[in-house]
Structures are given as structure tokens and as C-alpha cells.
Amino acid sequence: MSNPFDPGTPEHEAWERQVRAEGAALLDEVHAALTRYVVFPTPEAADAVSLYVAATHGQPAWEHATRLVIKSPLKQCGKTRLQEIIAELAHNPLRTTNISPAALVRAIDADDPPTIMLDEADTIFTAKRGERSESAEDIR
């Protein structure tokens, strides 16, 4: 019997078709959930967030981390709402506002890394009166 993961075998081709069909349907469901609760500035922004959510589930297999920066010049425009929806869809979300560097280090598992979600990250990383806080540098 051939290995279904060997490219070129009929079993592999059938498996690939199933994964593509189910993956596309799943991305459509993620996109629908996002656009149901969030108004995006462009259709491409909704697509990008959908792909980011999918990327969080593949993170353990990669050597790099994807980042999603949610920003807007307007206050109360839905940035936190978008983060709440992403937290329900992303892999192993770790929602944090004021986390200590020690707690952040303890939360990261090499085998199952969390999706770190910093709300109001600009308050952590921006300088106040020209100085950056020591904990912000440690978190960075």
C-alpha cells in the first residue's frame, strides 16, 4: 500500500483536494465571523485578518511569528472589538494588557506557543517624557 503523503499517489491527490476544499470553507467561515462583528476599512483588510487567524494555527511549525498590527487614527472605532473576535478564533490566545516580562516568558511554550495579544500596545512601547520604561524594553 502506498503512503498517502507521498506526492503523486492517488491517495495524496485525494487528500490534497479534501484539504483544499475544507481549508477554503474554513477560511470562508472565519471571514464571515469577522465581517459579522467588525466593519473593516477595505475587503482586503478582512482577508488579511482571516489569513492571520489561519497563520496562528500553523505557528508551531514555523521558525518565525506573524504579527498583526491593528491601528486607526480614530478612537473607539472597533480595534478592541476586532481583537476580541480574533481571540476567539486564533490559536491559544494570550490576551494581555499589562503583563510582566517574567509572566510573558513563563507563558511561552516552545511546543505550543501562544498567540500574544497586546491591547493598547502603543502605551507599552511609547516613550513618556522621552524615556522608555525598563519593563517595556524587557517585553520588547
Backbone bond lengths (Angstrom), bond angles and torsions (degrees), N, CA, C in turn:
res aa  C-N    CA-C-N  psi(-1)  N-CA   C-N-CA  omega(-1)  CA-C   N-CA-C  phi
1 M - - - 1.457 - - 1.529 108.91 -
2 S 1.319 115.97 137.35 1.466 119.74 -178.06 1.526 110.69 -81.79
3 N 1.299 114.73 156.29 1.464 121.92 178.39 1.524 108.33 -77.78
4 P 1.342 119.15 125.09 1.469 120.45 -177.97 1.530 112.74 -67.14
5 F 1.321 117.39 -11.41 1.464 119.61 179.96 1.525 111.80 -97.26
6 D 1.340 117.97 0.12 1.455 120.73 174.65 1.525 108.56 -79.45
7 P 1.332 117.72 119.22 1.473 120.02 179.25 1.524 111.00 -57.85
8 G 1.301 114.59 143.07 1.457 120.39 177.58 1.510 114.38 96.15
9 T 1.337 117.62 -15.44 1.462 119.49 179.15 1.524 108.85 -81.79
10 P 1.309 117.74 152.06 1.467 119.89 178.23 1.533 112.16 -59.70
11 E 1.342 116.43 -35.60 1.467 119.56 179.26 1.530 110.79 -64.80
12 H 1.325 115.16 -40.20 1.473 119.68 -179.87 1.532 110.32 -65.97
13 E 1.297 116.58 -43.21 1.472 120.11 179.87 1.522 111.00 -62.93
14 A 1.346 117.49 -40.18 1.467 120.88 177.42 1.528 110.20 -65.13
15 W 1.341 116.53 -42.24 1.468 121.35 178.54 1.530 110.37 -62.24
16 E 1.336 116.98 -43.24 1.466 121.25 179.03 1.523 111.37 -60.83
17 R 1.336 117.24 -44.22 1.470 120.93 179.12 1.528 110.51 -60.81
18 Q 1.334 116.52 -42.36 1.467 120.68 -179.36 1.533 110.54 -65.29
19 V 1.334 116.48 -44.60 1.463 119.97 179.80 1.524 110.68 -62.58
20 R 1.309 117.01 -43.51 1.478 119.87 179.13 1.525 111.23 -62.09
21 A 1.317 116.40 -44.92 1.468 119.93 -178.34 1.530 110.47 -65.45
22 E 1.333 116.31 -47.02 1.460 119.29 -178.65 1.523 111.13 -70.16
23 G 1.331 117.70 -36.63 1.460 121.10 178.12 1.522 111.62 -64.54
24 A 1.319 116.41 -42.39 1.466 120.34 178.82 1.531 110.46 -64.80
25 A 1.322 116.74 -41.85 1.468 120.53 178.63 1.531 110.73 -64.24
26 L 1.332 116.37 -40.65 1.460 119.98 178.58 1.523 111.42 -64.85
27 L 1.328 117.52 -44.11 1.468 119.93 177.01 1.529 111.36 -62.04
28 D 1.316 116.90 -36.90 1.468 120.08 176.41 1.530 110.93 -62.69
29 E 1.342 116.89 -40.03 1.471 120.33 178.34 1.527 111.30 -66.74
30 V 1.330 117.00 -41.09 1.462 120.74 177.37 1.528 109.47 -62.36
31 H 1.315 116.84 -46.09 1.468 121.80 179.16 1.535 110.51 -59.73
32 A 1.321 116.20 -43.36 1.470 120.07 179.84 1.526 111.33 -64.18
33 A 1.327 117.16 -40.86 1.470 120.37 178.80 1.525 110.52 -64.24
34 L 1.313 116.39 -42.98 1.468 119.96 -179.81 1.520 111.30 -63.92
35 T 1.327 116.72 -47.72 1.474 119.51 -176.35 1.527 112.45 -74.52
36 R 1.316 117.06 -14.93 1.470 119.46 176.13 1.530 111.15 -71.65
37 Y 1.332 116.02 -35.39 1.458 120.45 -174.04 1.525 114.73 -108.61
38 V 1.320 117.54 -10.50 1.462 120.63 -175.74 1.523 108.69 -132.69
39 V 1.323 116.06 138.13 1.457 121.52 173.27 1.527 106.95 -97.26
40 F 1.311 116.32 115.61 1.458 121.83 -177.98 1.523 109.85 -92.43
41 P 1.326 116.86 151.81 1.465 119.32 -179.72 1.527 112.79 -69.03
42 T 1.346 116.63 -28.71 1.466 121.13 178.41 1.528 108.74 -145.00
43 P 1.321 117.19 158.25 1.467 119.04 175.47 1.535 111.74 -62.04
44 E 1.324 115.81 -32.29 1.467 119.57 179.94 1.524 111.76 -66.17
45 A 1.316 117.49 -31.63 1.467 120.59 177.64 1.528 110.16 -64.91
46 A 1.316 117.30 -41.11 1.468 120.74 177.09 1.525 110.50 -64.99
47 D 1.332 116.92 -39.21 1.463 120.63 177.08 1.523 110.47 -62.80
48 A 1.336 116.70 -43.61 1.463 121.02 -178.35 1.525 111.32 -63.00
49 V 1.320 117.41 -41.39 1.464 120.11 179.64 1.530 110.17 -68.62
50 S 1.314 117.47 -37.74 1.467 120.73 176.33 1.527 110.51 -60.56
51 L 1.311 116.70 -44.04 1.464 120.52 178.97 1.524 111.11 -68.36
52 Y 1.329 117.12 -34.62 1.467 120.00 176.74 1.530 110.07 -62.73
53 V 1.320 116.89 -44.29 1.473 120.54 178.84 1.526 109.65 -58.77
54 A 1.324 117.03 -44.33 1.465 120.32 178.38 1.531 110.48 -63.12
55 A 1.319 116.71 -39.52 1.471 120.88 -179.04 1.524 111.70 -63.92
56 T 1.332 118.16 -32.12 1.464 119.70 179.24 1.521 111.38 -63.12
57 H 1.312 116.99 -29.14 1.469 120.38 179.94 1.529 112.08 -78.46
58 G 1.319 117.21 -20.27 1.457 120.32 177.06 1.518 113.07 -94.38
59 Q 1.315 116.64 -3.72 1.460 121.71 -173.93 1.522 114.90 -52.97
60 P 1.322 121.49 -41.78 1.469 119.55 -179.20 1.529 113.70 -58.80
61 A 1.319 118.12 -21.85 1.463 120.96 -178.06 1.524 112.67 -89.01
62 W 1.330 117.93 -6.67 1.460 120.83 -174.35 1.510 111.86 -109.00
63 E 1.309 115.71 162.97 1.456 121.26 178.32 1.524 112.26 -101.35
64 H 1.288 117.19 9.27 1.461 120.99 178.65 1.515 108.84 -138.76
65 A 1.291 115.69 165.32 1.464 120.32 -179.93 1.522 109.40 -113.93
66 T 1.313 115.09 136.49 1.459 119.00 174.45 1.518 108.58 -80.91
67 R 1.307 116.25 151.95 1.465 121.54 177.76 1.511 109.37 -126.45
68 L 1.307 114.22 144.28 1.450 120.72 173.64 1.519 106.64 -128.08
69 V 1.309 116.12 119.84 1.454 121.14 178.02 1.525 107.08 -105.30
70 I 1.312 115.27 122.16 1.461 121.41 179.18 1.517 106.46 -105.38
71 K 1.327 116.45 112.86 1.456 118.38 -179.18 1.521 110.54 -142.54
72 S 1.307 113.63 156.85 1.452 121.01 179.22 1.517 108.29 -159.48
73 P 1.323 117.56 147.71 1.461 119.19 176.42 1.532 112.49 -75.04
74 L 1.320 116.66 -9.84 1.463 120.84 -177.19 1.521 110.95 -102.39
75 K 1.323 115.55 140.70 1.462 120.02 174.19 1.522 108.94 -82.12
76 Q 1.318 115.69 153.45 1.465 123.55 176.95 1.528 112.52 52.87
77 C 1.331 115.32 46.07 1.464 119.33 -178.90 1.527 112.84 -105.59
78 G 1.352 117.63 1.16 1.453 119.87 176.50 1.513 115.31 113.15
79 K 1.327 117.59 10.56 1.470 119.71 -179.44 1.532 111.06 -63.26
80 T 1.324 116.96 -45.89 1.464 120.34 -179.95 1.527 110.21 -68.26
81 R 1.314 117.86 -37.01 1.471 120.92 176.99 1.528 110.16 -60.86
82 L 1.325 116.80 -43.37 1.457 120.08 177.73 1.523 110.06 -60.96
83 Q 1.316 116.96 -42.29 1.466 120.00 179.33 1.527 110.76 -64.25
84 E 1.323 117.90 -37.14 1.469 120.79 177.65 1.530 110.94 -63.54
85 I 1.319 116.94 -40.56 1.468 120.55 179.96 1.531 109.61 -69.16
86 I 1.329 116.86 -42.89 1.462 120.06 178.44 1.529 110.22 -60.66
87 A 1.327 117.26 -38.99 1.466 120.87 -179.70 1.526 111.66 -60.63
88 E 1.312 117.52 -29.00 1.465 120.92 178.54 1.525 112.10 -78.75
89 L 1.328 116.96 -20.79 1.461 121.20 -174.85 1.525 113.96 -107.62
90 A 1.310 117.30 -25.37 1.468 121.63 -174.86 1.523 111.43 -75.91
91 H 1.311 114.37 163.67 1.460 121.38 178.57 1.526 110.19 -77.65
92 N 1.302 117.85 126.74 1.459 124.92 171.62 1.539 112.32 44.17
93 P 1.335 117.32 61.31 1.470 118.89 -175.93 1.532 112.60 -69.99
94 L 1.310 115.03 140.42 1.462 122.29 174.49 1.521 106.15 -122.18
95 R 1.332 115.14 95.56 1.467 120.48 -178.62 1.512 108.40 -85.52
96 T 1.311 115.02 129.80 1.449 119.57 -177.31 1.514 110.37 -150.84
97 T 1.294 114.90 146.91 1.455 120.44 173.57 1.515 109.27 -114.34
98 N 1.302 116.76 -54.86 1.464 121.91 178.42 1.514 108.69 -121.55
99 I 1.311 116.20 88.17 1.456 120.17 179.89 1.523 108.38 -107.26
100 S 1.301 115.18 142.07 1.462 118.77 177.57 1.525 108.50 -79.09
101 P 1.311 117.03 153.71 1.471 119.28 177.01 1.528 112.08 -57.17
102 A 1.325 117.33 -38.82 1.468 120.48 -179.96 1.526 111.07 -64.09
103 A 1.321 117.70 -43.67 1.470 120.77 179.49 1.525 110.75 -65.73
104 L 1.311 116.85 -37.00 1.461 120.55 178.48 1.522 110.61 -64.56
105 V 1.311 117.19 -44.74 1.463 121.17 179.47 1.528 110.18 -62.35
106 R 1.324 117.63 -42.82 1.472 120.77 -179.56 1.528 112.06 -67.09
107 A 1.320 117.40 -26.85 1.465 120.96 -177.39 1.520 112.84 -79.35
108 I 1.315 117.66 -16.75 1.462 120.44 -176.40 1.520 109.68 -88.52
109 D 1.318 115.33 121.24 1.458 122.88 179.28 1.527 107.46 -113.24
110 A 1.308 117.48 127.13 1.464 121.12 -176.75 1.525 112.09 -62.64
111 D 1.326 117.80 -33.39 1.461 120.88 -177.75 1.528 112.49 -81.76
112 D 1.318 117.33 -29.07 1.462 121.51 -178.34 1.525 108.65 -141.29
113 P 1.334 117.84 72.85 1.463 120.06 -175.14 1.527 111.69 -67.30
114 P 1.328 116.06 143.68 1.461 118.70 178.64 1.531 111.29 -79.15
115 T 1.306 115.23 161.04 1.456 121.13 168.41 1.519 104.99 -90.35
116 I 1.320 116.15 106.46 1.466 120.89 -176.03 1.520 108.72 -80.58
117 M 1.323 115.08 124.32 1.459 120.94 -177.45 1.522 108.86 -120.38
118 L 1.325 115.42 107.10 1.459 121.41 179.90 1.520 109.00 -98.84
119 D 1.305 116.89 110.07 1.458 120.24 174.64 1.520 107.25 -84.05
120 E 1.307 115.68 140.08 1.463 121.73 -177.72 1.532 110.61 57.54
121 A 1.316 116.38 43.95 1.466 121.29 -179.50 1.521 111.81 -61.25
122 D 1.323 116.57 -27.57 1.462 118.67 179.66 1.526 111.59 -62.64
123 T 1.332 117.58 -29.52 1.467 119.41 178.41 1.525 111.25 -73.16
124 I 1.331 117.28 -24.76 1.456 120.65 178.79 1.525 110.65 -78.68
125 F 1.324 116.25 -42.04 1.465 119.96 -170.40 1.524 115.36 -98.42
126 T 1.313 117.87 -7.90 1.461 117.72 179.64 1.518 110.52 -88.74
127 A 1.287 114.14 151.68 1.462 120.48 -178.32 1.525 110.18 -81.46
128 K 1.309 115.12 141.57 1.466 121.11 173.51 1.520 107.17 -108.98
129 R 1.296 115.63 123.91 1.472 121.80 -177.64 1.526 111.56 54.62
130 G 1.340 115.71 37.27 1.448 119.98 176.14 1.512 115.64 81.08
131 E 1.330 118.51 0.98 1.459 121.36 -178.51 1.519 110.02 -119.11
132 R 1.299 114.80 142.91 1.465 120.07 174.03 1.512 107.97 -98.90
133 S 1.327 115.64 142.82 1.464 118.26 179.83 1.529 109.87 -73.98
134 E 1.314 115.81 152.87 1.460 120.52 -179.60 1.523 111.55 -65.43
135 S 1.355 117.15 -39.38 1.465 118.94 -179.95 1.520 111.69 -67.39
136 A 1.344 117.50 -32.92 1.459 119.93 177.06 1.531 110.02 -64.19
137 E 1.310 116.62 -40.02 1.465 120.07 177.35 1.520 110.12 -65.35
138 D 1.336 118.23 -39.50 1.454 121.27 179.06 1.526 111.36 -66.22
139 I 1.312 117.47 -39.78 1.471 121.21 178.50 1.524 110.04 -66.48
140 R 1.306 116.82 -42.45 1.453 120.84 178.21 1.513 109.85 -59.02
